[in-house]
Amino acid sequence: MVKYDVLGFKNKEEYIDYFLKTLLETNRTYEFYVDWEKIKRNMAQCVTEISILNSLSKVESNERKDKLREIIQKYPEVIPIIPLIIAIRDKNIVVLDIGEELFFKEISFIPKVKDEEIEDIIEFCDKSGIINLFGEINDLHAYILGMEVGLDSNARKNRSGTIFEQILELFLKKKIRESDKNLTLKSQDTNITLKRNKRPDFVIYKNDKPEIIIECNFYSSTGSKPIETANAYIDLQKKIDEKGLTFIWVTDGPAWKKMQDTVRNSFKEIEFPMNYRILEKKLDNLLNSLFSY
């Protein structure tokens, strides 16, 4: 059960109430929304190919299929760019062709293709509307830049966790630097084995001996993932206990306000579940309790 007394609270209910009231509304920094550096790298890698395909916007509509065929035959390196036009990164696309019978066709968007595969690409571009699109746009580079921004939004979930780790790391480094207890901090420590694939997010050492394992995550929305994580960390608490170490689970985000049953159930099993504000205010209490000697 959560050791609320070590952290300076009167009882578990007071602790849970404080946890829920002090959850961060968001961890979305300015960098969360778009990774412009990644997008610039992606665009720089294919600027020539995009320029070649852009010539299709200058061709009459009834000539575009023949022009695209000519471009692919002469510059096959443009082929991997085609899926990006419809916001797909896959280089192999399976299409269901509905006729008298269902027919599945796999289309390969790699530079080395045979003549019949080129015809498959032309047919895909025609039936998916890509060829007609060149009559609607003037600048394929600007269009694909917009697509890259849209595709990058899929990576926001990963960035959310990474940003929270960075926030936590900055705080822990500062706290340990100010400490007089001879502590050191390691992230993604490979020296700790807990019969799991994932390395600990952070490990606090005292006199070169591991003492505290910290895992962190941030949830903006409810779902099965926070519940799975809570259950996994209940099991992790037992494994860490067997090694004689202390476990801190730093979890935050507005999702927990709507999952109070999960909060209460996991707090029955995990000794030091905290959000960022609790860690910020109460980490000294825990360090003094553990390292009073």
C-alpha positions in Angstrom: 0.0 0.0 0.0 1.1 3.6 -0.7 3.3 4.7 2.2 1.5 8.0 2.6 3.0 8.7 6.0 6.5 8.7 4.7 5.5 11.4 2.3 3.8 13.5 4.9 0.1 12.7 4.6 -2.3 11.6 7.3 -4.0 8.7 5.4 -4.4 7.1 2.1 -7.6 9.0 1.2 -5.9 12.3 1.8 -3.0 11.2 -0.4 -5.3 10.0 -3.3 -7.3 13.2 -3.1 -4.1 15.3 -3.3 -2.8 13.1 -6.2 -6.0 13.7 -8.2 -6.1 17.4 -7.5 -2.5 18.1 -8.5 -2.4 16.2 -11.9 -0.8 18.2 -14.7 -3.3 19.3 -17.3 -0.8 18.7 -20.1 2.8 17.9 -20.9 2.6 19.4 -24.4 5.5 21.7 -24.9 5.9 23.7 -28.1 8.1 20.8 -29.5 5.2 18.3 -29.0 3.1 19.4 -31.9 5.6 19.0 -34.9 9.1 17.6 -35.1 10.3 20.1 -37.7 13.8 18.8 -37.8 12.6 15.3 -38.7 10.3 16.7 -41.4 13.1 18.9 -42.9 15.4 15.8 -43.0 12.6 13.8 -44.8 12.0 16.5 -47.3 15.7 17.1 -48.0 16.1 13.4 -48.9 13.6 13.6 -51.7 13.6 17.1 -53.0 14.8 16.2 -56.4 12.3 13.4 -56.9 9.5 15.7 -55.7 10.6 18.3 -58.3 10.5 15.7 -61.1 7.0 14.5 -60.2 5.9 18.2 -59.8 6.2 18.5 -63.6 3.0 16.5 -63.9 1.1 19.6 -62.7 2.2 21.4 -65.9 0.9 18.6 -68.2 -2.6 18.4 -69.7 -4.9 16.0 -67.9 -5.3 13.6 -70.9 -1.5 13.3 -71.1 -0.6 12.8 -67.4 -0.8 9.0 -67.4 1.7 8.7 -70.3 3.9 11.4 -68.8 3.9 9.6 -65.4 4.9 6.3 -67.2 7.7 8.2 -68.9 8.9 9.7 -65.7 8.9 6.4 -63.8 10.8 4.6 -66.7 13.4 7.4 -66.8 13.6 8.3 -63.1 12.5 5.2 -61.1 13.8 6.8 -57.9 10.6 8.9 -57.9 8.5 5.7 -57.2 8.8 5.7 -53.4 7.5 9.3 -53.3 4.1 8.3 -54.7 2.6 6.8 -51.5 3.5 9.9 -49.6 1.1 11.9 -51.8 -1.7 10.0 -50.1 0.0 10.0 -46.7 1.3 6.4 -46.7 4.8 5.5 -45.8 4.5 1.8 -46.8 6.5 0.7 -49.9 4.1 -2.2 -50.5 0.4 -1.6 -50.7 -2.2 -4.3 -51.0 -5.4 -3.2 -52.8 -8.7 -4.9 -52.9 -10.1 -4.8 -56.4 -13.9 -5.4 -56.3 -15.4 -6.9 -59.4 -17.3 -10.1 -60.1 -14.8 -11.7 -57.7 -12.7 -10.2 -55.0 -9.1 -9.7 -56.2 -6.2 -8.6 -54.0 -3.2 -6.9 -55.8 0.1 -6.0 -54.1 1.7 -3.0 -55.6 5.4 -2.4 -54.9 6.7 1.2 -54.7 10.4 0.5 -54.9 12.7 1.9 -57.6 13.5 -1.5 -59.2 10.3 -2.5 -60.9 9.4 -4.5 -64.1 7.3 -3.0 -66.9 4.1 -4.8 -65.7 4.7 -3.4 -62.2 5.0 0.1 -63.6 1.5 -0.4 -65.1 0.2 -1.5 -61.7 1.6 1.8 -60.3 0.0 3.8 -63.1 -3.3 2.1 -62.5 -3.0 2.8 -58.7 -2.3 6.5 -59.3 -5.2 6.7 -61.7 -7.8 4.9 -59.6 -6.7 6.4 -56.3 -7.0 10.0 -57.7 -3.3 10.8 -57.6 -3.1 11.7 -61.3 -6.1 14.0 -61.1 -4.5 15.7 -58.0 -1.8 17.1 -60.2 -4.5 19.2 -61.9 -5.4 20.7 -58.5 -2.0 21.6 -57.1 0.8 23.8 -58.3 3.5 22.9 -55.8 4.0 19.2 -54.9 6.8 20.1 -52.5 4.4 22.3 -50.4 1.7 19.6 -50.6 4.0 16.8 -49.4 5.3 19.1 -46.6 1.8 19.3 -45.4 1.5 15.5 -45.6 4.7 15.1 -43.6 3.2 17.4 -40.9 0.1 15.3 -40.8 2.0 12.0 -40.7 4.2 13.4 -37.9 1.1 13.8 -35.8 1.1 10.0 -35.4 4.4 10.3 -33.5 2.9 12.7 -30.9 2.0 9.8 -28.6 5.6 8.7 -28.4 6.8 12.3 -28.0 4.4 12.7 -25.1 6.1 10.0 -23.1 9.6 11.3 -24.1 8.8 14.8 -23.1 7.6 13.7 -19.7 10.8 11.7 -19.2 12.8 14.8 -20.1 10.9 16.9 -17.6 11.4 14.4 -14.9 15.1 14.0 -15.7 15.7 17.7 -15.4 14.1 17.7 -12.0 15.9 14.6 -10.8 19.3 15.9 -11.9 18.7 19.2 -10.1 17.5 17.4 -6.9 20.4 15.0 -6.8 22.9 17.8 -7.6 21.6 19.7 -4.6 21.5 16.6 -2.3 24.2 16.0 0.3 23.6 12.2 0.3 26.2 11.1 -2.4 23.6 10.2 -4.9 23.9 9.6 -8.7 21.3 9.2 -11.4 21.3 6.9 -14.3 18.7 6.7 -17.1 17.9 3.6 -19.1 20.2 1.7 -16.8 21.4 -1.7 -18.3 22.8 -2.9 -14.9 19.3 -3.5 -13.5 17.7 -6.8 -14.5 14.1 -7.3 -13.5 13.0 -10.1 -16.0 11.4 -7.6 -18.3 12.4 -6.2 -21.7 12.2 -2.6 -20.8 15.1 -0.9 -19.0 14.3 1.3 -15.9 13.6 4.9 -16.9 15.8 6.1 -14.0 17.8 4.5 -11.2 19.1 6.5 -8.2 22.4 5.2 -6.8 23.9 5.9 -3.4 27.7 5.2 -3.1 27.5 3.4 -6.4 24.8 1.0 -5.2 21.3 1.0 -6.8 18.7 2.1 -4.3 15.6 3.6 -6.2 14.0 2.6 -9.5 11.8 5.1 -11.1 9.3 4.5 -13.9 7.3 7.4 -15.5 4.5 7.9 -17.9 1.9 10.5 -18.9 -1.7 9.8 -20.0 -3.9 12.5 -21.6 -6.7 10.1 -22.5 -8.3 7.1 -20.9 -8.1 3.6 -22.3 -6.7 0.1 -21.8 -3.0 1.3 -21.8 -3.0 3.1 -18.4 -4.8 0.2 -16.8 -2.3 -2.3 -18.3 0.6 -0.2 -17.1 -0.9 0.1 -13.6 -1.3 -3.7 -13.4 2.2 -4.3 -14.8 3.7 -2.0 -12.1 1.9 -3.8 -9.4 3.9 -6.9 -10.5 7.0 -4.8 -10.9 6.7 -3.6 -7.3 7.0 -7.2 -6.1 10.1 -7.9 -8.3 11.8 -4.7 -7.0 10.9 -5.7 -3.4 12.7 -9.0 -3.9 15.9 -7.1 -4.8 15.6 -4.9 -1.7 15.1 -1.7 -3.8 12.6 1.1 -3.6 10.1 1.7 -6.5 8.7 5.1 -7.4 6.0 5.2 -10.1 5.7 8.7 -11.4 2.5 8.9 -13.5 0.6 12.0 -14.5 -2.0 13.4 -16.8 -5.7 14.3 -16.8 -6.7 10.7 -17.8 -6.4 9.6 -14.2 -9.2 11.8 -13.1 -11.6 9.6 -15.1 -9.9 6.3 -13.9 -10.1 6.7 -10.1 -10.9 3.0 -9.6 -7.6 2.1 -11.2 -5.8 4.7 -9.1 -7.3 3.3 -5.9 -6.6 -0.3 -6.8 -3.0 0.3 -7.8 -2.3 2.5 -4.8 -3.2 -0.5 -2.6 -0.2 -2.4 -4.0 2.4 0.2 -5.0 4.3 1.9 -2.2 5.3 5.2 -3.9 3.0 6.2 -6.7 3.4 9.9 -7.4 2.5 12.5 -9.9 5.0 15.2 -10.8 3.8 17.7 -8.2 4.0 15.2 -5.4 7.5 14.1 -6.5 8.5 17.8 -6.7 7.3 18.5 -3.1 7.9 15.2 -1.4 11.0 13.6 -2.8 13.0 15.1 0.0 10.8 13.3 2.5 11.5 10.0 0.8 15.2 10.5 0.5 15.5 11.6 4.1 13.6 8.5 5.1 15.7 6.1 3.1 19.1 7.7 3.7 18.9 9.2 7.2 22.1 7.4 8.1 
